[in-house]
Amino acid sequence: MIIIAGLGNPGAKYEKNRHNIGFMAADEIARRWSFGPERAKYQSIVSEGEVEGVKVLLMKPQTYMNESGRAVGEAARFYKVKPEHVIVFHDEIDLAPGRFRMKKGGGAAGQNGVRSLISHLGADFRRARMGVGHPGEPQLVHAHVLGDFHKADKPWLDAMLQACADALPFAVNGDDERYQGEVMRLAPAPKFSPRQAARGE
Protein backbone atom coordinates (compact mmCIF):
# COMPACT_ATOMS: atom_id res chain seq x y z
CA MET A 1 0.00 0.00 0.00
CA ILE A 2 1.01 3.59 -0.69
CA ILE A 3 -0.08 6.49 1.50
CA ILE A 4 -0.54 9.77 -0.35
CA ALA A 5 -1.02 12.81 1.88
CA GLY A 6 -1.93 16.25 0.63
CA LEU A 7 -1.05 18.97 3.13
CA GLY A 8 -3.21 21.97 3.97
CA ASN A 9 -5.35 23.58 6.66
CA PRO A 10 -8.97 22.54 7.31
CA GLY A 11 -11.86 24.96 7.00
CA ALA A 12 -13.44 27.18 4.35
CA LYS A 13 -11.27 30.23 5.09
CA TYR A 14 -8.12 28.34 4.04
CA GLU A 15 -9.63 26.47 1.10
CA LYS A 16 -8.10 28.52 -1.74
CA ASN A 17 -4.80 29.34 0.03
CA ARG A 18 -1.47 28.58 -1.64
CA HIS A 19 -0.68 26.53 1.50
CA ASN A 20 -3.60 24.24 0.58
CA ILE A 21 -2.29 23.13 -2.80
CA GLY A 22 -1.67 19.69 -1.26
CA PHE A 23 -5.38 19.32 -0.46
CA MET A 24 -6.14 20.40 -4.03
CA ALA A 25 -3.79 17.72 -5.40
CA ALA A 26 -5.45 15.06 -3.22
CA ASP A 27 -8.90 16.10 -4.47
CA GLU A 28 -7.76 15.91 -8.09
CA ILE A 29 -6.19 12.47 -7.55
CA ALA A 30 -9.43 11.19 -5.95
CA ARG A 31 -11.45 12.54 -8.88
CA ARG A 32 -9.12 11.26 -11.61
CA TRP A 33 -8.82 7.74 -10.18
CA SER A 34 -12.41 7.44 -8.90
CA PHE A 35 -11.52 6.89 -5.25
CA GLY A 36 -14.15 5.78 -2.75
CA PRO A 37 -16.15 8.14 -0.52
CA GLU A 38 -14.39 10.39 1.96
CA ARG A 39 -14.58 9.60 5.66
CA ALA A 40 -12.98 10.83 8.88
CA LYS A 41 -10.14 8.64 10.16
CA TYR A 42 -6.57 9.08 11.45
CA GLN A 43 -7.25 12.75 12.30
CA SER A 44 -7.80 13.20 8.55
CA ILE A 45 -10.29 13.07 5.73
CA VAL A 46 -9.36 9.83 3.97
CA SER A 47 -10.47 7.93 0.89
CA GLU A 48 -9.23 4.70 -0.62
CA GLY A 49 -8.66 3.61 -4.17
CA GLU A 50 -6.32 1.96 -6.64
CA VAL A 51 -3.94 3.47 -9.15
CA GLU A 52 -3.12 0.88 -11.82
CA GLY A 53 -3.44 -1.98 -9.34
CA VAL A 54 -1.63 -0.30 -6.43
CA LYS A 55 -3.73 0.27 -3.32
CA VAL A 56 -3.64 3.89 -2.13
CA LEU A 57 -4.81 5.54 1.08
CA LEU A 58 -5.37 9.21 0.29
CA MET A 59 -5.21 11.59 3.28
CA LYS A 60 -5.97 15.24 3.98
CA PRO A 61 -4.82 15.75 7.59
CA GLN A 62 -7.25 17.88 9.62
CA THR A 63 -4.71 18.71 12.32
CA TYR A 64 -3.65 22.02 10.71
CA MET A 65 -0.45 22.14 8.68
CA ASN A 66 2.00 22.29 11.61
CA GLU A 67 0.77 18.96 13.05
CA SER A 68 0.39 17.03 9.78
CA GLY A 69 2.88 14.40 10.94
CA ARG A 70 0.62 13.24 13.78
CA ALA A 71 -2.11 12.22 11.32
CA VAL A 72 0.12 10.65 8.65
CA GLY A 73 2.25 8.93 11.29
CA GLU A 74 -0.85 7.33 12.84
CA ALA A 75 -1.99 5.89 9.50
CA ALA A 76 1.53 4.73 8.56
CA ARG A 77 1.88 2.87 11.86
CA PHE A 78 -1.55 1.27 11.54
CA TYR A 79 -0.88 -0.03 8.01
CA LYS A 80 2.83 -0.68 8.69
CA VAL A 81 3.73 1.50 5.69
CA LYS A 82 7.40 2.44 5.44
CA PRO A 83 8.33 6.12 4.95
CA GLU A 84 9.50 5.46 1.38
CA HIS A 85 5.93 4.39 0.57
CA VAL A 86 4.53 7.72 1.80
CA ILE A 87 4.18 10.51 -0.80
CA VAL A 88 3.42 13.99 0.52
CA PHE A 89 2.12 16.79 -1.74
CA HIS A 90 2.87 20.27 -0.42
CA ASP A 91 3.47 23.87 -1.44
CA GLU A 92 7.07 24.92 -2.17
CA ILE A 93 7.96 28.64 -2.12
CA ASP A 94 11.44 28.08 -3.54
CA LEU A 95 10.03 26.77 -6.82
CA ALA A 96 8.53 29.07 -9.44
CA PRO A 97 4.73 28.84 -9.82
CA GLY A 98 3.83 25.64 -11.67
CA ARG A 99 7.23 23.98 -11.27
CA PHE A 100 7.21 20.49 -9.78
CA ARG A 101 9.96 18.51 -8.09
CA MET A 102 10.11 15.14 -6.36
CA LYS A 103 12.52 14.74 -3.47
CA LYS A 104 13.21 11.98 -0.97
CA GLY A 105 14.73 12.77 2.41
CA GLY A 106 16.46 15.96 3.48
CA GLY A 107 15.34 18.77 5.75
CA ALA A 108 12.12 20.75 6.05
CA ALA A 109 13.35 23.95 4.29
CA GLY A 110 11.02 26.02 6.45
CA GLN A 111 7.88 24.03 5.56
CA ASN A 112 6.23 23.34 8.92
CA GLY A 113 4.08 20.48 7.67
CA VAL A 114 7.19 18.72 6.35
CA ARG A 115 8.98 19.43 9.66
CA SER A 116 6.11 17.73 11.54
CA LEU A 117 6.23 14.73 9.19
CA ILE A 118 9.98 14.35 9.72
CA SER A 119 9.45 14.27 13.50
CA HIS A 120 6.82 11.51 13.20
CA LEU A 121 8.06 9.46 10.22
CA GLY A 122 11.76 10.22 9.93
CA ALA A 123 13.10 12.01 6.85
CA ASP A 124 12.81 9.24 4.24
CA PHE A 125 9.30 9.91 2.95
CA ARG A 126 8.87 11.26 -0.60
CA ARG A 127 7.97 14.91 -1.13
CA ALA A 128 5.99 16.09 -4.14
CA ARG A 129 6.95 19.77 -4.09
CA MET A 130 4.52 22.07 -5.90
CA GLY A 131 5.87 25.52 -6.73
CA VAL A 132 3.81 28.49 -5.55
CA GLY A 133 6.48 31.20 -5.88
CA HIS A 134 8.11 33.44 -3.28
CA PRO A 135 7.04 36.96 -2.27
CA GLY A 136 10.66 38.14 -2.24
CA GLU A 137 11.21 38.92 1.45
CA PRO A 138 11.16 36.49 4.39
CA GLN A 139 8.69 38.58 6.40
CA LEU A 140 6.14 38.33 3.55
CA VAL A 141 6.16 34.51 3.34
CA HIS A 142 3.46 33.89 5.96
CA ALA A 143 0.93 36.16 4.25
CA HIS A 144 1.93 34.75 0.84
CA VAL A 145 1.28 31.08 1.66
CA LEU A 146 -1.90 31.90 3.61
CA GLY A 147 -3.12 34.10 0.75
CA ASP A 148 -5.47 32.79 -1.92
CA PHE A 149 -4.39 31.92 -5.43
CA HIS A 150 -5.27 34.69 -7.89
CA LYS A 151 -7.53 34.21 -10.89
CA ALA A 152 -4.42 34.60 -13.09
CA ASP A 153 -2.90 31.51 -11.41
CA LYS A 154 -5.74 29.25 -12.50
CA PRO A 155 -4.28 28.06 -15.86
CA TRP A 156 -0.95 26.84 -14.47
CA LEU A 157 -2.51 25.60 -11.21
CA ASP A 158 -5.17 23.50 -12.95
CA ALA A 159 -2.58 22.15 -15.40
CA MET A 160 -0.19 21.10 -12.62
CA LEU A 161 -2.92 19.48 -10.52
CA GLN A 162 -4.20 17.50 -13.52
CA ALA A 163 -0.68 16.46 -14.50
CA CYS A 164 0.09 15.27 -10.95
CA ALA A 165 -3.02 13.08 -11.06
CA ASP A 166 -2.59 11.82 -14.64
CA ALA A 167 1.08 10.84 -14.20
CA LEU A 168 0.55 9.23 -10.78
CA PRO A 169 1.16 5.61 -11.88
CA PHE A 170 4.89 6.42 -12.16
CA ALA A 171 4.94 7.64 -8.54
CA VAL A 172 3.00 4.72 -7.03
CA ASN A 173 5.36 2.34 -8.84
CA GLY A 174 8.37 4.08 -7.28
CA ASP A 175 9.74 5.91 -10.33
CA ASP A 176 9.91 9.46 -8.95
CA GLU A 177 12.26 10.73 -11.65
CA ARG A 178 9.91 9.60 -14.42
CA TYR A 179 6.94 11.00 -12.48
CA GLN A 180 8.58 14.41 -12.12
CA GLY A 181 9.49 14.47 -15.80
CA GLU A 182 6.00 13.47 -16.90
CA VAL A 183 4.31 16.11 -14.72
CA MET A 184 6.53 18.81 -16.23
CA ARG A 185 5.96 17.45 -19.74
CA LEU A 186 2.18 17.57 -19.28
CA ALA A 187 2.22 20.95 -17.52
CA PRO A 188 5.34 22.89 -18.57
CA ALA A 189 6.12 25.99 -16.52
CA PRO A 190 8.98 28.50 -16.82
CA LYS A 191 11.96 27.93 -14.57
CA PHE A 192 13.30 30.92 -12.65
CA SER A 193 14.26 31.98 -9.11
CA PRO A 194 11.00 33.09 -7.48
CA ARG A 195 12.84 35.10 -4.81
CA GLN A 196 14.85 37.08 -7.36
CA ALA A 197 11.84 37.59 -9.61
CA ALA A 198 9.76 38.93 -6.72
CA ARG A 199 12.54 41.38 -5.90
CA GLY A 200 12.80 42.44 -9.53
CA GLU A 201 16.36 41.14 -9.92
Buried (B, 14 or more C-beta within 10 A) or exposed (E): BBBBBBBBBBEEEBEBBBBBBBBBBBBBBBEBBEBEEBEEBBBBBBBBBEBEEBEBBBBBBBBBBEBBBBBBBBBBEEBEBEBBBBBBBBBBBBBBBBBBBBBEEEEBEEBBBBBBBBBBBEBBBBBBBBBBBBBBEEEEBEEBBBBEBEEEBEEBBEBBBBBBBBBBBBBBBEBBEBBBBBBBEBBBBEEEEBBEBBEEE
